[in-house]
Amino acid sequence: MRVLITSTGGYGHVLPMLPLARAAVAAGHDVLWATGAEACRVVRAAGIDAAEAGLTNAEAAPLRAAARRAAAGLAPEDVPTRVFPLLFGAGRTEPMLTDLLPVAREWQPDLLLHENGELAAPLVATLVGVPHAVHAFGGAIPASILADGSAHVARLWSSHGVDMPPYAGCYLHLYLDICPPSLQTVAVDHISAIQPARPVTYDGEAVPDLAAVLPEDDGSPLVYVTLGTVSNRVDLLSSLVRTIATLGARLLVTVGPDVDPAALGPEPTGVRVRQWVPQAHVLPHCAAVVSHGGSGTVLATAALGLPQLCLPQAADQFRNATGLVRAGAGLALHPDEASPGAVTRAVREILDSAELREGAGRVRDEIAAMPPPEAVVAELAELVSRERGPRPGPT
């Protein structure tokens, strides 16, 4: 089977698919990944062939700024309703289509696999006559948001003489759902075929020197603090360090690749500040996690049964936070509620609460029961076998 994977370039859209891509390669399938230049480096480092396609992160920066301006004045939790259609629908789809269609025609895949923010792949798959599967990067995208995004790409389908199916054709064949049901806050009855897929964290093959990463173990609990790579405001991170350090816990803090750890000031005793850490190796040493509620961190933490505090800032983070609270696996503070005192009380609770730890354990068990990447690859091969048919000629 030849699998052409496509994604936008953000880490949160690339990393969730890497374990599946590696499982496909391990099973003997041919895999090529089309994405932005920066993400190509991440993909190649994981042992996957890559082709540059679509906007680079730098080229997308003006689009992100314009989308944020368009969403100015909205409540933070409502920003995705404006940003997703403009950024992923209107902004990214046409450049990806321009680059991806020639790659697909030359490489001749049996299957296109794309993440749910990359909306050119369904059209490309239709034009080359192969099935496609869409891979979640967290919980499901609300139907109304995806419908608004697809409205921006309908003209691209028309320009190729093809009627666009609902939701930009994303759900014609198979949806790979990495969100355990207890954390899912969005109705999925608009999706016809759903294949659960266990979320797996991938941080590379190298085993890190944890002594250089973790603060010295003095017997106090270790709390991991991260705001990801987009919501990583230095002022908020600095405030979190000062606040949580008063609880007598050790802290491991990541600031993201674009922030100098020195921006947070001198490291207090028991605190380590790094740009990035391998979460798969670090999280097992943690007692709790404080984050922005990004899907990667939330699912990696949930898979280990750790309670978490979410401080959502944007995107799907508010939905993730809602799911965690509903599942009894964590707490959440809206930006208007996240005072130093409220954060202190919430971190104390996630460290001390047996109920939250039990709730996190239930979600862990739910994730462990989901099919691993190897089983999902087998399902994709079955999809190709069922859908295989003659391919259309060039248009």
C-alpha positions in Angstrom: 0.0 0.0 0.0 1.2 3.5 -0.9 0.1 6.1 1.6 0.4 9.8 0.9 0.0 11.7 4.2 -0.8 15.5 4.2 -0.8 18.0 7.0 -0.5 21.6 7.8 2.8 22.5 9.5 1.9 23.0 13.1 3.4 20.6 15.6 0.0 19.9 17.0 -1.2 18.7 13.6 1.9 16.7 12.6 2.9 14.9 15.8 -0.4 13.0 16.3 0.0 11.2 13.0 3.7 10.3 13.3 3.1 7.0 15.3 0.6 5.8 12.6 3.0 6.8 9.8 5.8 4.9 11.5 3.6 1.9 12.0 2.7 1.9 8.3 6.4 1.9 7.4 7.1 -0.9 9.9 4.4 -3.0 8.3 6.1 -2.7 4.9 4.0 0.0 3.3 5.4 3.0 1.3 4.7 6.3 3.0 5.3 9.9 1.7 4.3 12.9 3.8 3.5 16.3 2.1 3.7 19.3 4.4 5.4 22.6 5.0 9.2 22.9 5.0 9.6 23.2 8.8 7.4 20.2 9.4 9.3 18.2 6.7 12.3 18.3 9.0 10.3 16.8 11.9 8.9 14.1 9.6 12.2 13.1 8.1 13.8 13.0 11.6 11.2 10.3 12.4 12.3 8.2 9.4 9.5 9.2 7.0 10.0 10.5 3.5 8.6 14.0 3.0 7.8 16.4 0.2 7.4 20.1 0.8 3.8 21.3 0.0 1.6 24.1 1.2 2.5 27.1 3.3 5.5 27.2 5.6 4.9 28.4 9.1 6.5 31.7 8.2 4.3 32.1 5.1 1.2 31.3 7.3 2.1 34.0 9.9 0.2 36.8 8.1 -2.8 34.6 7.7 -2.8 33.8 11.4 -2.5 37.5 12.2 -5.4 38.4 9.9 -7.6 35.7 11.3 -6.9 36.9 14.9 -7.8 40.4 13.8 -11.1 39.1 12.3 -11.8 37.4 15.7 -11.0 40.5 17.8 -13.8 41.2 20.3 -15.0 37.6 20.5 -14.8 35.7 23.8 -11.7 33.4 23.7 -13.8 30.3 23.5 -15.6 31.6 20.4 -12.4 32.6 18.5 -12.1 29.2 16.7 -15.5 29.8 15.0 -13.8 32.7 13.1 -10.2 31.6 12.9 -10.5 28.0 11.6 -12.6 28.8 8.5 -10.3 31.7 7.5 -6.9 30.0 8.4 -7.5 26.4 7.3 -10.3 27.0 4.7 -9.6 30.2 3.0 -5.9 30.6 3.7 -4.2 27.2 3.5 -6.2 25.1 1.1 -5.4 26.6 -2.3 -1.6 26.7 -1.8 -1.7 23.1 -0.6 -3.8 22.0 -3.5 -1.4 23.6 -6.0 1.5 21.7 -4.5 -0.2 18.4 -3.5 -2.0 17.5 -6.8 1.2 17.1 -8.8 2.8 15.1 -6.0 -0.2 12.8 -5.9 -0.3 12.3 -9.7 3.4 11.5 -9.9 3.6 9.3 -6.8 0.3 7.5 -7.4 -0.8 6.6 -3.8 -3.4 4.0 -3.0 -4.6 6.2 -0.1 -4.5 9.8 1.1 -4.4 10.3 4.9 -4.8 13.9 6.1 -5.3 15.7 9.3 -8.6 17.5 9.9 -7.1 20.9 9.3 -5.8 20.1 5.8 -8.7 20.4 3.4 -7.0 20.0 0.0 -6.5 16.2 0.4 -10.2 15.1 -0.2 -10.3 17.0 -3.5 -6.9 15.6 -4.5 -8.0 12.1 -3.6 -11.1 12.5 -5.7 -9.2 13.7 -8.7 -6.7 10.9 -8.6 -9.4 8.3 -7.8 -8.3 6.9 -4.5 -9.9 6.8 -1.0 -8.8 9.0 1.8 -9.0 9.0 5.6 -9.0 12.0 7.9 -7.0 11.9 11.1 -8.1 13.8 14.2 -5.6 16.0 16.0 -7.7 16.0 19.1 -11.4 16.1 19.7 -13.7 16.4 16.7 -14.1 19.8 15.0 -17.6 21.1 15.5 -19.7 20.5 12.3 -20.6 24.1 12.0 -17.0 25.3 12.1 -15.9 22.7 9.5 -18.8 23.6 7.3 -17.9 27.3 7.4 -14.3 26.3 6.5 -15.4 24.1 3.6 -17.5 27.0 2.1 -14.2 28.7 1.3 -12.9 25.8 -0.7 -16.0 25.0 -2.8 -14.8 27.0 -5.7 -11.6 24.9 -5.8 -13.8 21.8 -6.3 -15.9 23.6 -9.0 -12.7 24.7 -10.8 -12.0 21.0 -11.3 -15.5 20.2 -12.4 -16.4 18.3 -9.2 -19.3 18.9 -6.8 -18.0 19.3 -3.3 -19.5 16.9 -0.7 -20.4 18.2 2.7 -17.6 19.2 5.0 -15.2 19.6 2.1 -15.4 15.8 1.6 -13.5 15.0 4.8 -15.8 12.3 5.9 -16.4 10.3 2.7 -14.5 7.3 3.8 -13.0 7.0 7.3 -12.4 9.2 10.3 -9.6 8.2 12.7 -10.7 9.4 16.1 -7.9 9.7 18.7 -10.1 11.3 21.3 -11.5 8.9 24.0 -15.3 9.2 24.2 -15.2 10.5 27.8 -13.2 13.5 26.6 -15.2 14.1 23.4 -17.4 17.2 23.7 -18.5 17.5 20.1 -21.3 15.6 18.5 -20.0 13.2 15.8 -23.2 12.1 14.2 -22.3 14.0 11.1 -19.4 11.6 10.6 -20.4 8.4 8.8 -17.5 6.0 9.5 -15.4 6.3 12.6 -12.3 4.2 13.5 -11.1 4.7 17.1 -7.3 5.1 17.2 -5.2 5.2 20.3 -3.3 8.5 20.8 0.4 7.8 21.1 3.1 10.3 22.0 6.2 10.3 19.8 9.3 12.3 20.8 12.0 10.6 18.7 14.1 7.6 19.3 16.8 9.0 21.5 16.5 8.4 25.2 17.2 11.7 27.0 19.5 12.3 30.0 16.7 13.0 32.5 19.2 14.3 35.1 19.7 17.2 32.7 16.0 17.7 32.2 14.3 17.2 35.5 14.9 19.2 38.7 16.7 17.2 41.4 14.4 14.8 43.2 13.9 16.0 46.8 10.9 13.8 47.4 8.3 16.6 46.5 5.9 16.0 43.7 6.9 17.1 40.1 4.5 19.3 38.2 5.0 19.8 34.5 3.9 23.3 33.2 3.5 24.1 29.5 1.6 26.5 27.4 2.5 24.8 24.1 4.1 26.5 21.1 1.4 29.1 20.3 -0.2 30.2 23.6 3.3 30.4 25.3 3.1 33.9 26.7 6.1 34.7 28.9 4.1 36.8 31.3 1.7 34.0 32.0 4.4 31.4 32.3 6.4 33.6 34.7 3.3 34.0 36.9 2.6 30.3 36.9 6.2 29.5 38.0 6.0 32.0 40.9 2.5 30.8 41.9 3.1 27.0 41.8 6.5 27.2 43.4 4.9 28.4 46.6 3.3 24.9 47.0 6.5 23.1 47.7 6.4 21.2 44.4 9.2 20.8 41.9 8.5 22.3 38.5 9.5 21.4 35.0 8.5 24.3 32.6 8.7 24.4 28.8 8.5 27.7 27.0 8.5 26.5 23.3 11.1 26.7 20.6 10.7 30.5 20.0 11.1 31.6 23.6 14.4 31.9 25.4 14.1 30.2 28.8 16.1 33.0 30.3 13.1 35.3 29.6 11.5 33.7 32.8 14.4 35.0 34.9 16.7 32.9 37.2 15.5 29.4 37.9 14.4 29.1 41.6 15.4 26.0 43.5 13.5 23.0 42.3 12.5 24.6 39.0 13.9 23.7 35.5 12.9 25.8 32.5 13.5 24.3 29.0 12.4 25.1 25.5 11.2 21.6 24.9 11.2 18.2 26.7 10.4 14.7 25.4 7.0 14.3 27.1 6.9 10.6 26.6 9.9 10.2 28.8 9.1 13.0 31.2 5.4 12.6 32.0 5.8 9.2 33.8 7.9 11.1 36.5 5.2 13.7 37.0 2.4 13.9 39.6 0.3 16.4 37.7 0.3 18.7 34.7 -0.7 22.3 34.2 -1.2 23.3 30.6 -3.0 25.4 28.0 -5.2 22.4 27.2 -3.6 21.6 23.9 -4.7 18.3 22.5 -1.3 16.7 22.4 -0.5 17.5 26.0 -4.0 16.7 27.2 -4.1 13.3 25.5 -0.5 12.4 26.5 -1.2 13.2 30.1 -4.6 11.4 30.1 -3.0 8.3 28.6 -0.9 8.0 31.8 -3.7 8.7 34.2 -2.4 12.0 35.5 -4.7 14.7 36.8 -4.3 18.0 35.0 -5.2 21.7 35.3 -6.1 23.3 32.0 -5.7 27.1 31.5 -7.2 27.3 28.0 -6.2 30.2 25.8 -7.6 29.6 22.3 -8.4 27.0 19.6 -9.8 23.7 20.8 -8.3 24.1 24.3 -11.7 25.2 25.8 -13.3 22.0 24.5 -10.5 19.9 25.8 -10.8 21.5 29.2 -14.5 20.9 29.3 -14.0 17.2 28.5 -11.5 16.8 31.2 -13.7 18.4 33.9 -16.7 16.4 32.7 -14.7 13.2 32.9 -13.6 14.0 36.5 -10.0 13.9 35.3 -9.0 17.5 35.8 -9.8 21.1 36.6 -10.0 24.1 34.3 -9.8 27.9 34.8 -11.1 30.3 32.2 -8.7 33.2 31.5 -10.9 35.5 33.5 -10.7 33.1 36.5 -7.0 32.3 36.5 -5.8 34.6 39.3 -2.7 33.5 41.2 -4.9 32.5 44.1 -7.2 30.4 41.9 -4.2 28.7 40.2 -2.7 27.9 43.6 -5.9 26.3 44.9 -6.4 24.4 41.7 -2.9 22.9 41.6 -3.1 22.0 45.3 -6.4 20.1 44.5 -5.0 18.2 41.6 -2.1 17.1 43.7 -4.2 16.1 46.7 -7.5 14.9 45.2 -8.0 11.1 45.2 -11.2 11.6 43.1 -9.4 13.4 40.3 -6.7 10.7 40.3 -9.4 8.1 40.0 -11.1 10.0 37.2 -7.8 10.3 35.4 -7.3 6.6 35.8 -10.6 5.8 34.2 -9.6 7.9 31.1 -6.2 6.1 31.0 -7.9 2.8 30.9 -10.3 4.0 28.2 -7.3 5.1 26.0 -5.4 1.9 26.6 -8.4 -0.1 25.2 -8.4 1.9 21.9 -6.8 0.2 18.9 -3.0 0.8 18.6 -1.4 2.3 15.4 -0.6 -1.2 14.1 -4.3 -2.2 14.2 -5.3 1.0 12.5 -2.9 0.5 9.7 -4.5 -2.8 9.0 -7.9 -1.1 8.9 -6.5 1.4 6.4 -5.3 -1.5 4.2 -8.8 -3.0 4.4 -10.2 0.4 3.3 -7.9 0.5 0.3 -8.9 -3.1 -0.6 -12.6 -2.3 -0.5 -12.4 1.0 -2.4 -9.8 0.1 -5.0 -11.0 0.9 -8.5 -9.9 2.5 -11.8 -8.3 5.8 -11.5 -9.4 8.7 -13.7 -7.1 10.1 -16.3 -5.4 13.6 -16.0 -7.7 16.6 -15.9 
